[in-house]
Amino acid sequence: MLALPPPRALIYHGHLMPLRTEKSHGESKPEPHGVFAQASSFSRPRVSSMASIETLRQTWAEVLGIETSEFGDDDNFMDLGGDSFLGEVASYAADVDLGAFMNTNHDTCVETAGTIKSFWEVISKRPRNVNGITDGHEDAGNGAALVTPENSKASSDITPGLGAGELAPALERAGIAKDNVLRTAPVSSVQGNAPQSAHTENAPRDEMACADQGPVPPEFFLRHSLSGDMGPINYVYEVEGPELKEGLRHLTQLLEAKNPIFRTTIVDVGGDTQKFAQVLLAKCTPSWSYPPDLQSYIEGTMTWKFQLGAPAVQYALVVGDAALEGRSFFAICLHHTHCDAFSRFLLGKEMLQILRSPSNYARADNPQRPWFGDFVRHLHKMALDVDVSGSWDNYMRGADVANIHLPDQALVNGELDGVVTDTLPVPSTHPCRGHNGDVPRNPTHVVLAAWAMALAKPSGLRDVVFGLCRHGRSSSSLPDVRRVMGPLVNAVPFRMSVERREEPVTGLLQRVQDEIATTGKWEQGFAPGIFPSADGRPWVQSLINLKSALHGATGTCAADDGSTPAITKMLPRADLDMYEFKGPWAVMLLIRQHRDIFEVSMHYQSPLVGRERAEALFGDFKRFMEALTNADRKSVGDMLE
C-alpha cells in the first residue's frame, strides 16, 4: 500500500497484521437494492456531442480546481493530473453503464446517463493492460535462491502469460543485454495486471484481449507511474560521516547485491496491448544526484515518470541543507511498482546490518532476499486473480457499507481535509479467557474490534464492514515470504458482526482473530468494494491503516578493522516525506504503533462527517479501545449501551 500516498496519487500504502470468520456472509446473491437497483433501472436519454464535451470539461475543471477556459481544444482529459481515482475508474470502465455510481458532487456529470456513456466513449480507446494466462504446471521456485546467468532462461517459456518470442524483442527495445537477465515474471495485479479469467486458459492469443475478465482493478502503480500522475516514494535518512559519498555508494552496492527488487525493471512486451513483464538483472546502474536542498528534490520527484527498462531506484545525497539546520540527507527513491510501506521496515533492517558490519553482510552465506517476481509467479500458480476477486465478492455479498453516511452522498474525489489526532496506549498482549481458552490480546485485534463497535454504535448496524490495509505477507505457501520486498500491501474489506449482545468481549476478539486468519489466502489480488468500481456498487466508507514504527532505527557504523567508518550516523526521517491525503473514503484511520503507544490520526471528509461527528466517532473509538483492553468479563451489549 504504508507510507501515506504522495501528491496526486490515490493509492494505499501501509501494512497490518494478517486477516476472516468462521461464518460465510451468504452464498446467494440478494435482489438489487439501493445503488444496485438504481443502476439497473437507469434510463439513458440522448444528449448532443457538444454538450457531452462541455460536461466533460466541467467535470475535469471541478476535479482539477481550474476554469474550463484553461483547457485547450486538443487536451486529452484522461491524461490530465488530478483525481486519479476518477481517472482509474474511467480508464477501466469503458462502455459500462455506471448509473448511480456517479452520485458525486459533480451534478453536471450525473444529469443524464447519456452523458456518462459519452464519457466512456471518449476514453474507451485507451489501451488496457492484459497479461496472458497462468501455466499451471510451472514451478515458481524458491525465491530465496539467486538464479545465475548459467542456469536461468531469459525466455518467455519460464514466464506465465508470455508467448514465444515476445520477451527478446522487448529486452532489445529496452536496451537490456540478454546475458544480464537472470529471471523474468509477469507483473502482479497490484503492480498493474488485470485479473485473469479461468475460462480463457485455452483461448487463442488473439481472443484473449477481448475475453471476459471479470472485475478489472485500478492499475494504481504502473499506469499512473508511466503517466507521471503518481511520483515515486522517497525513503529519507539523516546522515553524518567523514566520507558520505564513498560510504553511501558502498552501502547501496551491498543493498543491490542482496535485494533483488533493486535490480528489477519492467518492460513492455505487448506493444499495442500493453502487456508487461518484470525482469531481474544481474547488475544495474541507478543514477545518483546531489541536489542543494531536500525539499526541492522531493517535490521534483513527484512529477517523475516511470521509465520502462530503466532502474526503478535512484539515489540522492544532500550535503548541508541550509533549510534544515545544515544537516545532510540521503534519499532512496523507489517507484511504487517496487515497494510498499513494509519495504521501508525491511530496508531499514538491511541497512542496520550494513552499518554494523559491511563485511558480514556481504558474506556469501548471508542470503539475499527472495525476489518479488518469484512471488508473483507463485501467485499465478496458486490462484488466478479472478478467483481471488470472486472470493472477496462473495465475502461482501449482502453487506451494507453505509455505516457513516448515506450511499448517495459518497464523493469519488473527496478531500480528507479534516483530522483528529491523539496518542493511545498500546493494549497489552496478555492472554484473556475466551471460548477457546487463552486468547492473546493482540493490539491489532483490539483496534479492529474497537473500530467495528465505533461504527456500529451511531449507525445502529450490527454487521459492519470497512477497508483494511494488509501487509500481504500472510501466505505460508512460499518460503520466506515475510522477507519479500516489493508491492505486496493491499487494501481489502474487513467485515465483523456485533449482533450477539450477550457475547463476551473475549469472544469478539477471538472472532476478529479468526477473521484475520481465514482471509489471509485472499490478501493478494483485487478486492471489489474498496474503491469505486464500474458496476456501480457502493464502496466502504472508512479504511484503517496500521503500521509499526521501526524500533531502534538509528545505526552507527563500526568498521570491521576498527578504523573510523565512512558513515557514523543514519537516522530515518519519515517526517520529511511529503504527502497529501486523497481518497473516496469518508474516514481514513491511520495508526502508527511505537513501543508503548499508538499515534492515531483520523482524517475525514468534512462535507460528509463534520467536525462534531468526527470528534464523536473518534471518542467512541478511544473508549472502545480502553474498554476492550480491560473488559474481560463484559459483554458486547454492555459496551454498546
Summary of the structure (lengths in Angstrom):
residues: 641
radius of gyration: 24.8
end to end distance: 35.9
largest distance: 79.8
contacts: 2198
relative contact order: 0.17
helix: 36%
strand: 17%
